[in-house]
Amino acid sequence: MSLHLVALEFDALIPERLAEFWAPILGRPIDASRRTLPGLVSTDFELRFVPETAPKATARHRMHFDLTSSSPEDQAATVDLAIRTGGHHVDLGQRGDEGHVVLGDPEDNEFCVIESGSSFLANTARIGGIAGDGMPETGYFWSKLLGWPLVWDQDQETAIQSPDGGVKITWGGPPILAKSARNRLRWVVAAGGDRREDLARLRALGAAIVSERPDGTELADPEGNEFVLL
């Protein structure tokens, strides 16, 4: 049985601050802990902000949000809201004519606000895509882990999406950003059956156990990206 995608976990210096930043941008409520944004529909995953004392390293993350826009005005409004509530523009060497806008949240987590009319992100959610560094083999790993089909597999780029729709998770192929520390963004998945069998299956697919946590097991995918099995 496939595993179920539950949440995306962010390390945060001030979890409540990040929750307050992302809630209006995504149109989601904040739960009672002030550290979690629940999903709105069945295809959404939670955002969980967990305390971490170490600040983000200077290198960009291996994955980031691609937020969708319904119109040029909607894109401009999202950018304006992000800047007014503590976000900032991020220079990754853009030419300035790409159409999308690259921003960082108050703790420098990068994200893009995509222009309206993107055919690739059509009929997705507000978080239309999770764009990541990774080779096709990593996309194949996550496709098998979640039971999500490949919706793109070309020129060493891969993408998967739930059969029910929602976010597309993508891997851009080479070059891959070097990993020097534990990722600050981690997927959280729930066991689909017997947990011991799921752990054995994950290891057979190429995952490695990193550590045990009070709420589950932290593993790493074939390219060393940590994730949590509840």
N, C-alpha and C positions, 0 to 999 in steps of 0.2 A: 504494500500500500504506500502511496506517495505521502510525503510530509506536507504539512500545511504551513504556509507563510503567515506568521502572526504579527511581526513588528519589525521595524528598523530602529536599532538602538544607537543613540548618539552619546558619546562621552561629552560631558559639559561641565565647565567651571561653575556656572550658575544655571542649573537645569530649569528653574522656574522662569528665568529670563528668556531662554530659548523657546520654551513653550508659549510664552506670551508673544514672542515675535512671530512664530509660525502659525499660531491659531488664526489670526485674521487673514493672513495671506492664503491659507488653505481653506478658510471658511469652516474650520472645525472647532468644536468645544474643547475646553481644558477639563480634565477630570479632577476629582477632589484633591488628589495629591499635588496638583499643579505641575506635574512632571510628565504627563502622558496626554497625547491627542488621539482619542479614539477615531476609528474610521466612521464614515457616514453611510457606506453601502457595503454589501457583502464582499466585494472585490477589493476594498481598501485594507491596508495594513495599518496598525497603530504606529505612532511615533513615540518613542520612549527616550527621555533625556535622563541619563544616569550620572551621578556625581563623579567627577574626576578632578584631581588637583593639578595635574600636569597640563600646561597650555598646549595648544596645537603647534606642531612643528611647522617650519616655514614651507615645506613641500605641500603641494595641493593633495587633496584626498584622491584615493583610487576610484571613488564613485561620487556622483552628485545628482541632484534633482534636475530634470528638465520640466519646467512648469508650462502648461499650455495656456494659450490666449484665445479668446473668442473673436477678437477684433484688434486693430491697432490701438484703439482707445483703451481696451482692456489691458493690453500689454503695458502701455504707458502708465496706467493706474496702478498696476502691480509693482512696477519699478518704483514709482513715486511712494507708494505705501511702504515698501521695503526700506527705502532711504530714510523716510520720516521716522521709522520705528527702530532704527539702529543698524540697518544694513549699509553696505557701501559697494561701490563699483570695484571690480577686480580686473586687473590687466594681465591677461595671459598671452599677450602678443597678438590680440585681435587687430584686424585691419580697420575695423569700424563700419564695414559694409555687410557684415554677415547676416544681419536681420535679428539675431538673438542678442540678448543683453546678459552679460556675466556679472553676477553679484556675489557678495559674501554676507552671511548673517552676522550677528554681533560677536560670534566666536570664530569667524573666518571660515565657516563651512561654505564652500562654493556652491552656487546653483545658477542655472540659466533660466531666463524667461524667454520662451520661444515665441517667435512671431506667429500670428494667426495664419491658418491655411496650410499648416504642416501636414503633408499627406501621411508621413510615417506615424505621427501621433494622432491622426484622426480617430475619433471614437474611443479615446482613452479617458483617463481621469484628469483631475486638476494636476496631480503629479503624473504627467503623461509618460515620463520615462525615468528610469534610473540608469544613467550613463556611466559605464565603468571601464577601467583598463582591464584587459584580459584577453587571452588567446581563445580560439574556438573551443579547445578542450574544456575550458572553464564553463563556457556556455552549455556544452553538452552535459557536463557534470550537473549543473543546476537544473537543466531540463529533466534529467532523470530523477534528481532529488525531489523536485516539486511535481513531476508529472505534467509539466507545461510544455506544449509543443514549440519547436523552433518556428518563428515567424520571419526570420531572416538568417541566412547562412551563406554569405558571399564575400569574396575578397578578404577573408580572415576576420570578418565582422559577423557577430552572431547576436540574436535577440530572441527572447522567449516571452510568452504572454499566456496568462491563464485562459483556458477555453471559455471562461465566463466573461472575458474582457478585462478592462482595468489597465494597470500600469504595464509598460513593456520594460523588461530588464535587458540591457544591452552590454556587449563587450566589444571594444573597438579594435582589437588586434594590436599588432606591434606598431610603434615601440611601447613597451610596458613600463609604467612608472616604477622605479625601484622602490622596494619596501624596506624601510629602516627601523620601523617600530610597529607596535600593535596598532591596527586600524582603529580609528575613533568612530567609525560607522560599522555596524555589524547587523546582519540579518538574524532574526529569532524565528525558529521553526518549531513546530510541535510534532511529536511522534504520531504517526498514523496508525500504529498498532502496538505490538510488543516492543518496548523501548530497547531492550537488549538486541533484538533482531534488527531494529532500525540502526543502532550503532554499528553492528557488524556489516550491514549493507552499505552504510556510509564509508566505512573503512575500505570495503571492497571496491567502492567507486573511486577511491583515492584521497579521502579525507583523513586527517590525522587528529588525534585527541590532543588538545592543548592543556586543559585543566578542568577540574570539577568546580562548579559553582553551587551555592545553596539552592539555586533554582534550576539547575541543569548542568549540561556538559558543554564546554566551549571546545569547538573543533576548528580546523582550518581546511579550506578547500585546496585543490591541487596547486593553486598559485599562492597559498599562504594567507588568504583572506579569512579572518576569523568569523565564525558564526556560532549561534547558540542553539542547542537542542534541548528543549524543555523536557 
